[in-house]
């Protein structure tokens, strides 16, 4: 039991000062404005997780389909 308490105190001594030294400041995120300026929303996926997204052959061409893709296509319409 004493070893656990000593270990916990040691962890606090090491990690607690890290939280005190972290600067607290508001950061601006201009991601939405970049998308609006570009006019396109780029979506990345791994396409290996059916039914979310997967690759299907369509007339000899690979096509990524699934409900994640369906949602991504509907986002700009809203």
PyMOL Python script that loads the backbone (N, CA, C, O; Angstrom):
from pymol import cmd

cmd.read_pdbstr("""\
ATOM      1  N   UNK A   1       0.824  -1.198   0.000  1.00  0.00           N
ATOM      2  CA  UNK A   1       0.000   0.000   0.000  1.00  0.00           C
ATOM      3  C   UNK A   1       0.864   1.257   0.000  1.00  0.00           C
ATOM      4  O   UNK A   1       0.571   2.229  -0.696  1.00  0.00           O
ATOM      5  N   UNK A   2       1.945   1.220   0.801  1.00  0.00           N
ATOM      6  CA  UNK A   2       2.828   2.383   0.875  1.00  0.00           C
ATOM      7  C   UNK A   2       3.487   2.657  -0.473  1.00  0.00           C
ATOM      8  O   UNK A   2       3.687   3.814  -0.842  1.00  0.00           O
ATOM      9  N   UNK A   3       3.825   1.602  -1.208  1.00  0.00           N
ATOM     10  CA  UNK A   3       4.460   1.775  -2.507  1.00  0.00           C
ATOM     11  C   UNK A   3       3.516   2.473  -3.483  1.00  0.00           C
ATOM     12  O   UNK A   3       3.945   3.303  -4.285  1.00  0.00           O
ATOM     13  N   UNK A   4       2.224   2.130  -3.411  1.00  0.00           N
ATOM     14  CA  UNK A   4       1.247   2.772  -4.286  1.00  0.00           C
ATOM     15  C   UNK A   4       1.125   4.254  -3.967  1.00  0.00           C
ATOM     16  O   UNK A   4       1.050   5.082  -4.874  1.00  0.00           O
ATOM     17  N   UNK A   5       1.106   4.593  -2.684  1.00  0.00           N
ATOM     18  CA  UNK A   5       0.993   5.993  -2.271  1.00  0.00           C
ATOM     19  C   UNK A   5       2.238   6.757  -2.703  1.00  0.00           C
ATOM     20  O   UNK A   5       2.136   7.868  -3.225  1.00  0.00           O
ATOM     21  N   UNK A   6       3.397   6.176  -2.492  1.00  0.00           N
ATOM     22  CA  UNK A   6       4.644   6.825  -2.892  1.00  0.00           C
ATOM     23  C   UNK A   6       4.686   6.992  -4.410  1.00  0.00           C
ATOM     24  O   UNK A   6       5.131   8.029  -4.904  1.00  0.00           O
ATOM     25  N   UNK A   7       4.234   5.994  -5.148  1.00  0.00           N
ATOM     26  CA  UNK A   7       4.190   6.080  -6.605  1.00  0.00           C
ATOM     27  C   UNK A   7       3.244   7.163  -7.074  1.00  0.00           C
ATOM     28  O   UNK A   7       3.549   7.892  -8.018  1.00  0.00           O
ATOM     29  N   UNK A   8       2.093   7.275  -6.422  1.00  0.00           N
ATOM     30  CA  UNK A   8       1.119   8.306  -6.774  1.00  0.00           C
ATOM     31  C   UNK A   8       1.676   9.695  -6.489  1.00  0.00           C
ATOM     32  O   UNK A   8       1.524  10.605  -7.304  1.00  0.00           O
ATOM     33  N   UNK A   9       2.312   9.860  -5.350  1.00  0.00           N
ATOM     34  CA  UNK A   9       2.911  11.150  -5.007  1.00  0.00           C
ATOM     35  C   UNK A   9       4.019  11.481  -6.010  1.00  0.00           C
ATOM     36  O   UNK A   9       4.144  12.629  -6.438  1.00  0.00           O
ATOM     37  N   UNK A  10       4.811  10.497  -6.382  1.00  0.00           N
ATOM     38  CA  UNK A  10       5.870  10.718  -7.373  1.00  0.00           C
ATOM     39  C   UNK A  10       5.304  11.163  -8.708  1.00  0.00           C
ATOM     40  O   UNK A  10       5.851  12.063  -9.346  1.00  0.00           O
ATOM     41  N   UNK A  11       4.211  10.539  -9.139  1.00  0.00           N
ATOM     42  CA  UNK A  11       3.578  10.930 -10.399  1.00  0.00           C
ATOM     43  C   UNK A  11       3.051  12.351 -10.326  1.00  0.00           C
ATOM     44  O   UNK A  11       3.182  13.111 -11.286  1.00  0.00           O
ATOM     45  N   UNK A  12       2.456  12.720  -9.195  1.00  0.00           N
ATOM     46  CA  UNK A  12       1.954  14.080  -9.032  1.00  0.00           C
ATOM     47  C   UNK A  12       3.092  15.092  -9.085  1.00  0.00           C
ATOM     48  O   UNK A  12       2.964  16.151  -9.698  1.00  0.00           O
ATOM     49  N   UNK A  13       4.207  14.758  -8.437  1.00  0.00           N
ATOM     50  CA  UNK A  13       5.352  15.664  -8.426  1.00  0.00           C
ATOM     51  C   UNK A  13       5.886  15.865  -9.839  1.00  0.00           C
ATOM     52  O   UNK A  13       6.326  16.962 -10.183  1.00  0.00           O
ATOM     53  N   UNK A  14       5.852  14.821 -10.657  1.00  0.00           N
ATOM     54  CA  UNK A  14       6.382  14.908 -12.019  1.00  0.00           C
ATOM     55  C   UNK A  14       5.393  15.591 -12.962  1.00  0.00           C
ATOM     56  O   UNK A  14       5.781  16.476 -13.725  1.00  0.00           O
ATOM     57  N   UNK A  15       4.131  15.195 -12.919  1.00  0.00           N
ATOM     58  CA  UNK A  15       3.181  15.655 -13.931  1.00  0.00           C
ATOM     59  C   UNK A  15       2.413  16.928 -13.578  1.00  0.00           C
ATOM     60  O   UNK A  15       2.029  17.672 -14.480  1.00  0.00           O
ATOM     61  N   UNK A  16       2.182  17.193 -12.318  1.00  0.00           N
ATOM     62  CA  UNK A  16       1.397  18.370 -11.947  1.00  0.00           C
ATOM     63  C   UNK A  16       2.030  19.679 -12.399  1.00  0.00           C
ATOM     64  O   UNK A  16       1.308  20.548 -12.886  1.00  0.00           O
ATOM     65  N   UNK A  17       3.335  19.865 -12.265  1.00  0.00           N
ATOM     66  CA  UNK A  17       3.924  21.119 -12.766  1.00  0.00           C
ATOM     67  C   UNK A  17       3.743  21.321 -14.271  1.00  0.00           C
ATOM     68  O   UNK A  17       3.733  22.458 -14.741  1.00  0.00           O
ATOM     69  N   UNK A  18       3.603  20.244 -15.024  1.00  0.00           N
ATOM     70  CA  UNK A  18       3.392  20.384 -16.466  1.00  0.00           C
ATOM     71  C   UNK A  18       2.075  21.095 -16.744  1.00  0.00           C
ATOM     72  O   UNK A  18       1.992  21.890 -17.680  1.00  0.00           O
ATOM     73  N   UNK A  19       1.050  20.825 -15.953  1.00  0.00           N
ATOM     74  CA  UNK A  19      -0.244  21.469 -16.164  1.00  0.00           C
ATOM     75  C   UNK A  19      -0.216  22.928 -15.755  1.00  0.00           C
ATOM     76  O   UNK A  19      -0.900  23.755 -16.359  1.00  0.00           O
ATOM     77  N   UNK A  20       0.563  23.253 -14.745  1.00  0.00           N
ATOM     78  CA  UNK A  20       0.671  24.652 -14.325  1.00  0.00           C
ATOM     79  C   UNK A  20       1.413  25.493 -15.340  1.00  0.00           C
ATOM     80  O   UNK A  20       1.163  26.693 -15.450  1.00  0.00           O
ATOM     81  N   UNK A  21       2.321  24.885 -16.085  1.00  0.00           N
ATOM     82  CA  UNK A  21       3.128  25.650 -17.028  1.00  0.00           C
ATOM     83  C   UNK A  21       2.479  25.788 -18.394  1.00  0.00           C
ATOM     84  O   UNK A  21       2.994  26.510 -19.247  1.00  0.00           O
ATOM     85  N   UNK A  22       1.358  25.111 -18.620  1.00  0.00           N
ATOM     86  CA  UNK A  22       0.691  25.206 -19.914  1.00  0.00           C
ATOM     87  C   UNK A  22       0.045  26.579 -20.065  1.00  0.00           C
ATOM     88  O   UNK A  22      -0.702  27.020 -19.191  1.00  0.00           O
ATOM     89  N   UNK A  23       0.335  27.254 -21.180  1.00  0.00           N
ATOM     90  CA  UNK A  23      -0.296  28.555 -21.386  1.00  0.00           C
ATOM     91  C   UNK A  23      -1.788  28.397 -21.682  1.00  0.00           C
ATOM     92  O   UNK A  23      -2.200  27.474 -22.384  1.00  0.00           O
ATOM     93  N   UNK A  24      -2.561  29.279 -21.155  1.00  0.00           N
ATOM     94  CA  UNK A  24      -4.003  29.258 -21.390  1.00  0.00           C
ATOM     95  C   UNK A  24      -4.322  30.422 -22.308  1.00  0.00           C
ATOM     96  O   UNK A  24      -4.247  31.587 -21.919  1.00  0.00           O
ATOM     97  N   UNK A  25      -4.682  30.076 -23.540  1.00  0.00           N
ATOM     98  CA  UNK A  25      -5.023  31.121 -24.496  1.00  0.00           C
ATOM     99  C   UNK A  25      -6.036  30.563 -25.488  1.00  0.00           C
ATOM    100  O   UNK A  25      -6.045  29.373 -25.800  1.00  0.00           O
ATOM    101  N   UNK A  26      -6.867  31.439 -25.959  1.00  0.00           N
ATOM    102  CA  UNK A  26      -7.864  31.035 -26.951  1.00  0.00           C
ATOM    103  C   UNK A  26      -7.193  30.980 -28.309  1.00  0.00           C
ATOM    104  O   UNK A  26      -6.444  31.884 -28.678  1.00  0.00           O
ATOM    105  N   UNK A  27      -7.460  29.929 -29.042  1.00  0.00           N
ATOM    106  CA  UNK A  27      -6.923  29.811 -30.385  1.00  0.00           C
ATOM    107  C   UNK A  27      -8.067  29.923 -31.370  1.00  0.00           C
ATOM    108  O   UNK A  27      -9.174  29.446 -31.123  1.00  0.00           O
ATOM    109  N   UNK A  28      -7.782  30.554 -32.476  1.00  0.00           N
ATOM    110  CA  UNK A  28      -8.813  30.662 -33.497  1.00  0.00           C
ATOM    111  C   UNK A  28      -8.661  29.519 -34.476  1.00  0.00           C
ATOM    112  O   UNK A  28      -7.547  29.122 -34.818  1.00  0.00           O
ATOM    113  N   UNK A  29      -9.771  29.000 -34.919  1.00  0.00           N
ATOM    114  CA  UNK A  29      -9.791  27.922 -35.891  1.00  0.00           C
ATOM    115  C   UNK A  29     -10.465  28.455 -37.144  1.00  0.00           C
ATOM    116  O   UNK A  29     -11.668  28.715 -37.147  1.00  0.00           O
ATOM    117  N   UNK A  30      -9.695  28.614 -38.198  1.00  0.00           N
ATOM    118  CA  UNK A  30     -10.244  29.165 -39.433  1.00  0.00           C
ATOM    119  C   UNK A  30     -10.549  28.074 -40.467  1.00  0.00           C
ATOM    120  O   UNK A  30     -10.632  28.359 -41.661  1.00  0.00           O
ATOM    121  N   UNK A  31     -10.714  26.837 -40.013  1.00  0.00           N
ATOM    122  CA  UNK A  31     -10.975  25.719 -40.929  1.00  0.00           C
ATOM    123  C   UNK A  31     -12.251  25.928 -41.734  1.00  0.00           C
ATOM    124  O   UNK A  31     -12.270  25.695 -42.943  1.00  0.00           O
ATOM    125  N   UNK A  32     -13.311  26.363 -41.073  1.00  0.00           N
ATOM    126  CA  UNK A  32     -14.579  26.581 -41.779  1.00  0.00           C
ATOM    127  C   UNK A  32     -14.420  27.641 -42.852  1.00  0.00           C
ATOM    128  O   UNK A  32     -14.920  27.481 -43.965  1.00  0.00           O
ATOM    129  N   UNK A  33     -13.731  28.719 -42.527  1.00  0.00           N
ATOM    130  CA  UNK A  33     -13.548  29.792 -43.505  1.00  0.00           C
ATOM    131  C   UNK A  33     -12.739  29.312 -44.705  1.00  0.00           C
ATOM    132  O   UNK A  33     -13.008  29.714 -45.837  1.00  0.00           O
ATOM    133  N   UNK A  34     -11.744  28.451 -44.462  1.00  0.00           N
ATOM    134  CA  UNK A  34     -10.951  27.896 -45.568  1.00  0.00           C
ATOM    135  C   UNK A  34     -11.822  27.057 -46.493  1.00  0.00           C
ATOM    136  O   UNK A  34     -11.685  27.138 -47.713  1.00  0.00           O
ATOM    137  N   UNK A  35     -12.713  26.254 -45.925  1.00  0.00           N
ATOM    138  CA  UNK A  35     -13.620  25.434 -46.736  1.00  0.00           C
ATOM    139  C   UNK A  35     -14.556  26.329 -47.540  1.00  0.00           C
ATOM    140  O   UNK A  35     -14.786  26.090 -48.726  1.00  0.00           O
ATOM    141  N   UNK A  36     -15.091  27.354 -46.895  1.00  0.00           N
ATOM    142  CA  UNK A  36     -16.003  28.268 -47.591  1.00  0.00           C
ATOM    143  C   UNK A  36     -15.284  29.000 -48.716  1.00  0.00           C
ATOM    144  O   UNK A  36     -15.841  29.165 -49.801  1.00  0.00           O
ATOM    145  N   UNK A  37     -14.052  29.440 -48.469  1.00  0.00           N
ATOM    146  CA  UNK A  37     -13.286  30.138 -49.501  1.00  0.00           C
ATOM    147  C   UNK A  37     -12.961  29.217 -50.673  1.00  0.00           C
ATOM    148  O   UNK A  37     -13.028  29.637 -51.828  1.00  0.00           O
ATOM    149  N   UNK A  38     -12.610  27.962 -50.382  1.00  0.00           N
ATOM    150  CA  UNK A  38     -12.244  26.994 -51.416  1.00  0.00           C
ATOM    151  C   UNK A  38     -13.475  26.528 -52.192  1.00  0.00           C
ATOM    152  O   UNK A  38     -13.400  26.273 -53.393  1.00  0.00           O
ATOM    153  N   UNK A  39     -14.601  26.421 -51.499  1.00  0.00           N
ATOM    154  CA  UNK A  39     -15.825  25.980 -52.151  1.00  0.00           C
ATOM    155  C   UNK A  39     -15.988  24.473 -52.206  1.00  0.00           C
ATOM    156  O   UNK A  39     -16.954  23.975 -52.785  1.00  0.00           O
ATOM    157  N   UNK A  40     -15.058  23.743 -51.613  1.00  0.00           N
ATOM    158  CA  UNK A  40     -15.163  22.292 -51.586  1.00  0.00           C
ATOM    159  C   UNK A  40     -14.818  21.773 -50.200  1.00  0.00           C
ATOM    160  O   UNK A  40     -14.019  22.365 -49.475  1.00  0.00           O
ATOM    161  N   UNK A  41     -15.434  20.664 -49.853  1.00  0.00           N
ATOM    162  CA  UNK A  41     -15.137  19.980 -48.600  1.00  0.00           C
ATOM    163  C   UNK A  41     -14.421  18.683 -48.955  1.00  0.00           C
ATOM    164  O   UNK A  41     -14.961  17.840 -49.670  1.00  0.00           O
ATOM    165  N   UNK A  42     -13.213  18.534 -48.454  1.00  0.00           N
ATOM    166  CA  UNK A  42     -12.425  17.341 -48.741  1.00  0.00           C
ATOM    167  C   UNK A  42     -12.613  16.352 -47.597  1.00  0.00           C
ATOM    168  O   UNK A  42     -12.400  16.684 -46.431  1.00  0.00           O
ATOM    169  N   UNK A  43     -13.013  15.141 -47.946  1.00  0.00           N
ATOM    170  CA  UNK A  43     -13.257  14.095 -46.956  1.00  0.00           C
ATOM    171  C   UNK A  43     -12.246  12.982 -47.178  1.00  0.00           C
ATOM    172  O   UNK A  43     -12.066  12.516 -48.303  1.00  0.00           O
ATOM    173  N   UNK A  44     -11.586  12.557 -46.108  1.00  0.00           N
ATOM    174  CA  UNK A  44     -10.648  11.442 -46.195  1.00  0.00           C
ATOM    175  C   UNK A  44     -11.222  10.214 -45.511  1.00  0.00           C
ATOM    176  O   UNK A  44     -11.889  10.321 -44.482  1.00  0.00           O
ATOM    177  N   UNK A  45     -10.962   9.053 -46.082  1.00  0.00           N
ATOM    178  CA  UNK A  45     -11.454   7.805 -45.506  1.00  0.00           C
ATOM    179  C   UNK A  45     -10.492   6.675 -45.857  1.00  0.00           C
ATOM    180  O   UNK A  45      -9.694   6.797 -46.787  1.00  0.00           O
ATOM    181  N   UNK A  46     -10.569   5.600 -45.126  1.00  0.00           N
ATOM    182  CA  UNK A  46      -9.704   4.459 -45.420  1.00  0.00           C
ATOM    183  C   UNK A  46     -10.409   3.432 -46.316  1.00  0.00           C
ATOM    184  O   UNK A  46      -9.749   2.567 -46.891  1.00  0.00           O
ATOM    185  N   UNK A  47     -11.686   3.512 -46.439  1.00  0.00           N
ATOM    186  CA  UNK A  47     -12.489   2.648 -47.329  1.00  0.00           C
ATOM    187  C   UNK A  47     -12.281   1.164 -47.087  1.00  0.00           C
ATOM    188  O   UNK A  47     -12.335   0.369 -48.026  1.00  0.00           O
ATOM    189  N   UNK A  48     -12.048   0.785 -45.855  1.00  0.00           N
ATOM    190  CA  UNK A  48     -11.883  -0.641 -45.549  1.00  0.00           C
ATOM    191  C   UNK A  48     -12.700  -1.042 -44.326  1.00  0.00           C
ATOM    192  O   UNK A  48     -12.301  -1.923 -43.564  1.00  0.00           O
ATOM    193  N   UNK A  49     -13.831  -0.397 -44.149  1.00  0.00           N
ATOM    194  CA  UNK A  49     -14.631  -0.645 -42.962  1.00  0.00           C
ATOM    195  C   UNK A  49     -16.117  -0.734 -43.320  1.00  0.00           C
ATOM    196  O   UNK A  49     -16.895   0.137 -42.933  1.00  0.00           O
ATOM    197  N   UNK A  50     -16.519  -1.781 -44.056  1.00  0.00           N
ATOM    198  CA  UNK A  50     -17.931  -1.881 -44.400  1.00  0.00           C
ATOM    199  C   UNK A  50     -18.787  -2.042 -43.152  1.00  0.00           C
ATOM    200  O   UNK A  50     -18.334  -2.669 -42.194  1.00  0.00           O
ATOM    201  N   UNK A  51     -19.957  -1.527 -43.120  1.00  0.00           N
ATOM    202  CA  UNK A  51     -20.707  -0.823 -44.160  1.00  0.00           C
ATOM    203  C   UNK A  51     -20.467   0.678 -44.170  1.00  0.00           C
ATOM    204  O   UNK A  51     -21.086   1.398 -44.954  1.00  0.00           O
ATOM    205  N   UNK A  52     -19.565   1.167 -43.299  1.00  0.00           N
ATOM    206  CA  UNK A  52     -19.314   2.617 -43.269  1.00  0.00           C
ATOM    207  C   UNK A  52     -18.763   3.105 -44.595  1.00  0.00           C
ATOM    208  O   UNK A  52     -19.306   4.036 -45.190  1.00  0.00           O
ATOM    209  N   UNK A  53     -17.701   2.491 -45.058  1.00  0.00           N
ATOM    210  CA  UNK A  53     -17.139   2.815 -46.366  1.00  0.00           C
ATOM    211  C   UNK A  53     -16.332   1.627 -46.867  1.00  0.00           C
ATOM    212  O   UNK A  53     -15.616   0.974 -46.108  1.00  0.00           O
ATOM    213  N   UNK A  54     -16.465   1.365 -48.156  1.00  0.00           N
ATOM    214  CA  UNK A  54     -15.743   0.250 -48.764  1.00  0.00           C
ATOM    215  C   UNK A  54     -15.660   0.455 -50.265  1.00  0.00           C
ATOM    216  O   UNK A  54     -16.354   1.305 -50.824  1.00  0.00           O
ATOM    217  N   UNK A  55     -14.806  -0.330 -50.918  1.00  0.00           N
ATOM    218  CA  UNK A  55     -14.585  -0.194 -52.355  1.00  0.00           C
ATOM    219  C   UNK A  55     -15.400  -1.243 -53.093  1.00  0.00           C
ATOM    220  O   UNK A  55     -15.416  -2.415 -52.717  1.00  0.00           O
ATOM    221  N   UNK A  56     -16.078  -0.804 -54.149  1.00  0.00           N
ATOM    222  CA  UNK A  56     -16.868  -1.696 -55.006  1.00  0.00           C
ATOM    223  C   UNK A  56     -16.469  -1.409 -56.446  1.00  0.00           C
ATOM    224  O   UNK A  56     -16.219  -0.260 -56.812  1.00  0.00           O
ATOM    225  N   UNK A  57     -16.411  -2.439 -57.246  1.00  0.00           N
ATOM    226  CA  UNK A  57     -16.116  -2.262 -58.664  1.00  0.00           C
ATOM    227  C   UNK A  57     -17.392  -1.881 -59.389  1.00  0.00           C
ATOM    228  O   UNK A  57     -18.426  -2.526 -59.215  1.00  0.00           O
ATOM    229  N   UNK A  58     -17.326  -0.835 -60.204  1.00  0.00           N
ATOM    230  CA  UNK A  58     -18.472  -0.364 -60.968  1.00  0.00           C
ATOM    231  C   UNK A  58     -17.998  -0.100 -62.392  1.00  0.00           C
ATOM    232  O   UNK A  58     -17.295   0.879 -62.642  1.00  0.00           O
ATOM    233  N   UNK A  59     -18.382  -0.973 -63.328  1.00  0.00           N
ATOM    234  CA  UNK A  59     -17.954  -0.880 -64.725  1.00  0.00           C
ATOM    235  C   UNK A  59     -16.438  -0.834 -64.852  1.00  0.00           C
ATOM    236  O   UNK A  59     -15.898  -0.052 -65.635  1.00  0.00           O
ATOM    237  N   UNK A  60     -15.759  -1.668 -64.084  1.00  0.00           N
ATOM    238  CA  UNK A  60     -14.309  -1.751 -64.163  1.00  0.00           C
ATOM    239  C   UNK A  60     -13.557  -0.662 -63.397  1.00  0.00           C
ATOM    240  O   UNK A  60     -12.327  -0.620 -63.421  1.00  0.00           O
ATOM    241  N   UNK A  61     -14.286   0.203 -62.727  1.00  0.00           N
ATOM    242  CA  UNK A  61     -13.654   1.274 -61.956  1.00  0.00           C
ATOM    243  C   UNK A  61     -13.976   1.092 -60.478  1.00  0.00           C
ATOM    244  O   UNK A  61     -15.081   0.696 -60.107  1.00  0.00           O
ATOM    245  N   UNK A  62     -12.981   1.392 -59.643  1.00  0.00           N
ATOM    246  CA  UNK A  62     -13.223   1.335 -58.202  1.00  0.00           C
ATOM    247  C   UNK A  62     -14.076   2.513 -57.768  1.00  0.00           C
ATOM    248  O   UNK A  62     -13.865   3.646 -58.201  1.00  0.00           O
ATOM    249  N   UNK A  63     -15.037   2.229 -56.913  1.00  0.00           N
ATOM    250  CA  UNK A  63     -15.934   3.261 -56.394  1.00  0.00           C
ATOM    251  C   UNK A  63     -16.017   3.082 -54.886  1.00  0.00           C
ATOM    252  O   UNK A  63     -16.243   1.975 -54.398  1.00  0.00           O
ATOM    253  N   UNK A  64     -15.835   4.164 -54.156  1.00  0.00           N
ATOM    254  CA  UNK A  64     -15.955   4.101 -52.703  1.00  0.00           C
ATOM    255  C   UNK A  64     -17.399   4.403 -52.342  1.00  0.00           C
ATOM    256  O   UNK A  64     -17.934   5.452 -52.699  1.00  0.00           O
ATOM    257  N   UNK A  65     -18.026   3.473 -51.629  1.00  0.00           N
ATOM    258  CA  UNK A  65     -19.426   3.636 -51.238  1.00  0.00           C
ATOM    259  C   UNK A  65     -19.576   3.316 -49.760  1.00  0.00           C
ATOM    260  O   UNK A  65     -18.636   2.846 -49.118  1.00  0.00           O
ATOM    261  N   UNK A  66     -20.745   3.571 -49.234  1.00  0.00           N
ATOM    262  CA  UNK A  66     -21.061   3.279 -47.852  1.00  0.00           C
ATOM    263  C   UNK A  66     -21.808   4.451 -47.231  1.00  0.00           C
ATOM    264  O   UNK A  66     -21.953   5.503 -47.854  1.00  0.00           O
ATOM    265  N   UNK A  67     -22.286   4.265 -45.995  1.00  0.00           N
ATOM    266  CA  UNK A  67     -23.111   5.325 -45.434  1.00  0.00           C
ATOM    267  C   UNK A  67     -22.304   6.543 -45.012  1.00  0.00           C
ATOM    268  O   UNK A  67     -22.871   7.633 -44.943  1.00  0.00           O
ATOM    269  N   UNK A  68     -20.999   6.417 -44.724  1.00  0.00           N
ATOM    270  CA  UNK A  68     -20.179   7.607 -44.480  1.00  0.00           C
ATOM    271  C   UNK A  68     -20.096   8.469 -45.734  1.00  0.00           C
ATOM    272  O   UNK A  68     -20.142   9.698 -45.665  1.00  0.00           O
ATOM    273  N   UNK A  69     -19.973   7.810 -46.870  1.00  0.00           N
ATOM    274  CA  UNK A  69     -19.900   8.529 -48.142  1.00  0.00           C
ATOM    275  C   UNK A  69     -21.240   9.188 -48.437  1.00  0.00           C
ATOM    276  O   UNK A  69     -21.282  10.329 -48.897  1.00  0.00           O
ATOM    277  N   UNK A  70     -22.331   8.482 -48.176  1.00  0.00           N
ATOM    278  CA  UNK A  70     -23.665   9.056 -48.382  1.00  0.00           C
ATOM    279  C   UNK A  70     -23.851  10.319 -47.533  1.00  0.00           C
ATOM    280  O   UNK A  70     -24.383  11.321 -48.012  1.00  0.00           O
ATOM    281  N   UNK A  71     -23.417  10.265 -46.289  1.00  0.00           N
ATOM    282  CA  UNK A  71     -23.533  11.431 -45.403  1.00  0.00           C
ATOM    283  C   UNK A  71     -22.666  12.572 -45.924  1.00  0.00           C
ATOM    284  O   UNK A  71     -23.107  13.721 -45.950  1.00  0.00           O
ATOM    285  N   UNK A  72     -21.445  12.268 -46.337  1.00  0.00           N
ATOM    286  CA  UNK A  72     -20.543  13.304 -46.837  1.00  0.00           C
ATOM    287  C   UNK A  72     -21.114  13.986 -48.064  1.00  0.00           C
ATOM    288  O   UNK A  72     -20.929  15.190 -48.244  1.00  0.00           O
ATOM    289  N   UNK A  73     -21.799  13.245 -48.904  1.00  0.00           N
ATOM    290  CA  UNK A  73     -22.400  13.844 -50.105  1.00  0.00           C
ATOM    291  C   UNK A  73     -23.589  14.725 -49.766  1.00  0.00           C
ATOM    292  O   UNK A  73     -23.878  15.675 -50.493  1.00  0.00           O
ATOM    293  N   UNK A  74     -24.289  14.426 -48.668  1.00  0.00           N
ATOM    294  CA  UNK A  74     -25.458  15.215 -48.296  1.00  0.00           C
ATOM    295  C   UNK A  74     -25.098  16.462 -47.498  1.00  0.00           C
ATOM    296  O   UNK A  74     -25.895  17.398 -47.437  1.00  0.00           O
ATOM    297  N   UNK A  75     -23.929  16.497 -46.890  1.00  0.00           N
ATOM    298  CA  UNK A  75     -23.538  17.650 -46.060  1.00  0.00           C
ATOM    299  C   UNK A  75     -23.631  18.985 -46.797  1.00  0.00           C
ATOM    300  O   UNK A  75     -24.221  19.921 -46.258  1.00  0.00           O
ATOM    301  N   UNK A  76     -23.081  19.115 -47.996  1.00  0.00           N
ATOM    302  CA  UNK A  76     -23.133  20.427 -48.638  1.00  0.00           C
ATOM    303  C   UNK A  76     -24.533  20.829 -49.096  1.00  0.00           C
ATOM    304  O   UNK A  76     -24.766  21.998 -49.403  1.00  0.00           O
ATOM    305  N   UNK A  77     -25.462  19.888 -49.146  1.00  0.00           N
ATOM    306  CA  UNK A  77     -26.810  20.206 -49.597  1.00  0.00           C
ATOM    307  C   UNK A  77     -27.650  20.818 -48.489  1.00  0.00           C
ATOM    308  O   UNK A  77     -28.738  21.333 -48.746  1.00  0.00           O
ATOM    309  N   UNK A  78     -27.151  20.766 -47.260  1.00  0.00           N
ATOM    310  CA  UNK A  78     -27.929  21.287 -46.124  1.00  0.00           C
ATOM    311  C   UNK A  78     -27.561  22.684 -45.806  1.00  0.00           C
ATOM    312  O   UNK A  78     -28.118  23.273 -44.880  1.00  0.00           O
TER     313      UNK A  78
END
""", "prot")
cmd.dss("prot")
cmd.show_as("cartoon", "prot")
cmd.util.cbc("prot")
cmd.orient("prot")
